[in-house]
Amino acid sequence: MTPRPNDKVCVWSNMTRVGTVKQVLQTNTESWYVGGTPGKTLKAEVQFTDGRVELHKLNELKVLERP
Protein backbone atom coordinates (compact mmCIF):
# COMPACT_ATOMS: atom_id res chain seq x y z
CA MET A 1 0.00 0.00 0.00
CA THR A 2 1.13 3.53 -0.67
CA PRO A 3 1.49 5.65 2.50
CA ARG A 4 -1.01 8.49 2.94
CA PRO A 5 -1.24 11.24 5.59
CA ASN A 6 -2.05 9.91 9.11
CA ASP A 7 -0.93 6.35 8.27
CA LYS A 8 1.21 4.58 10.83
CA VAL A 9 4.36 3.41 9.00
CA CYS A 10 7.78 1.87 9.57
CA VAL A 11 11.00 2.08 7.58
CA TRP A 12 11.77 -1.13 5.60
CA SER A 13 15.49 -1.02 6.49
CA ASN A 14 14.75 -0.68 10.23
CA MET A 15 11.32 -2.06 11.17
CA THR A 16 11.64 -0.78 14.76
CA ARG A 17 11.40 2.85 13.54
CA VAL A 18 7.67 3.52 13.69
CA GLY A 19 6.05 6.86 12.95
CA THR A 20 3.10 8.70 11.45
CA VAL A 21 2.97 10.30 7.99
CA LYS A 22 2.28 14.03 8.33
CA GLN A 23 2.20 14.91 4.62
CA VAL A 24 3.30 13.66 1.20
CA LEU A 25 5.52 16.06 -0.75
CA GLN A 26 6.72 16.23 -4.34
CA THR A 27 10.46 16.98 -4.46
CA ASN A 28 12.82 17.84 -7.30
CA THR A 29 15.60 15.39 -8.14
CA GLU A 30 18.88 15.69 -9.98
CA SER A 31 17.58 13.38 -12.73
CA TRP A 32 16.73 14.72 -16.17
CA TYR A 33 14.71 12.70 -18.67
CA VAL A 34 14.95 12.59 -22.44
CA GLY A 35 13.68 15.87 -23.84
CA GLY A 36 15.06 17.92 -20.95
CA THR A 37 12.28 17.45 -18.41
CA PRO A 38 13.33 17.16 -14.76
CA GLY A 39 12.20 14.20 -12.66
CA LYS A 40 10.23 14.51 -9.43
CA THR A 41 9.89 12.06 -6.55
CA LEU A 42 7.25 11.67 -3.86
CA LYS A 43 8.47 11.73 -0.29
CA ALA A 44 6.61 11.43 2.99
CA GLU A 45 7.28 13.63 5.99
CA VAL A 46 7.24 11.17 8.89
CA GLN A 47 7.11 12.03 12.59
CA PHE A 48 8.67 9.19 14.56
CA THR A 49 7.80 8.19 18.14
CA ASP A 50 11.10 9.68 19.39
CA GLY A 51 9.96 13.11 18.13
CA ARG A 52 12.17 13.34 15.03
CA VAL A 53 10.68 14.40 11.69
CA GLU A 54 12.33 13.04 8.52
CA LEU A 55 11.63 12.80 4.78
CA HIS A 56 11.56 9.29 3.29
CA LYS A 57 10.78 8.05 -0.21
CA LEU A 58 7.40 6.31 -0.34
CA ASN A 59 8.98 3.03 -1.45
CA GLU A 60 11.12 2.98 1.75
CA LEU A 61 8.02 2.88 3.99
CA LYS A 62 5.68 0.06 4.96
CA VAL A 63 2.13 0.88 6.09
CA LEU A 64 1.36 -0.71 9.46
CA GLU A 65 -2.02 0.84 10.22
CA ARG A 66 -4.50 2.97 8.31
CA PRO A 67 -7.00 5.04 10.31
C-alpha positions in Angstrom: 0.0 0.0 0.0 1.1 3.5 -0.7 1.5 5.6 2.5 -1.0 8.5 2.9 -1.2 11.2 5.6 -2.1 9.9 9.1 -0.9 6.4 8.3 1.2 4.6 10.8 4.4 3.4 9.0 7.8 1.9 9.6 11.0 2.1 7.6 11.8 -1.1 5.6 15.5 -1.0 6.5 14.8 -0.7 10.2 11.3 -2.1 11.2 11.6 -0.8 14.8 11.4 2.9 13.5 7.7 3.5 13.7 6.1 6.9 13.0 3.1 8.7 11.4 3.0 10.3 8.0 2.3 14.0 8.3 2.2 14.9 4.6 3.3 13.7 1.2 5.5 16.1 -0.7 6.7 16.2 -4.3 10.5 17.0 -4.5 12.8 17.8 -7.3 15.6 15.4 -8.1 18.9 15.7 -10.0 17.6 13.4 -12.7 16.7 14.7 -16.2 14.7 12.7 -18.7 14.9 12.6 -22.4 13.7 15.9 -23.8 15.1 17.9 -21.0 12.3 17.5 -18.4 13.3 17.2 -14.8 12.2 14.2 -12.7 10.2 14.5 -9.4 9.9 12.1 -6.6 7.2 11.7 -3.9 8.5 11.7 -0.3 6.6 11.4 3.0 7.3 13.6 6.0 7.2 11.2 8.9 7.1 12.0 12.6 8.7 9.2 14.6 7.8 8.2 18.1 11.1 9.7 19.4 10.0 13.1 18.1 12.2 13.3 15.0 10.7 14.4 11.7 12.3 13.0 8.5 11.6 12.8 4.8 11.6 9.3 3.3 10.8 8.0 -0.2 7.4 6.3 -0.3 9.0 3.0 -1.4 11.1 3.0 1.7 8.0 2.9 4.0 5.7 0.1 5.0 2.1 0.9 6.1 1.4 -0.7 9.5 -2.0 0.8 10.2 -4.5 3.0 8.3 -7.0 5.0 10.3 
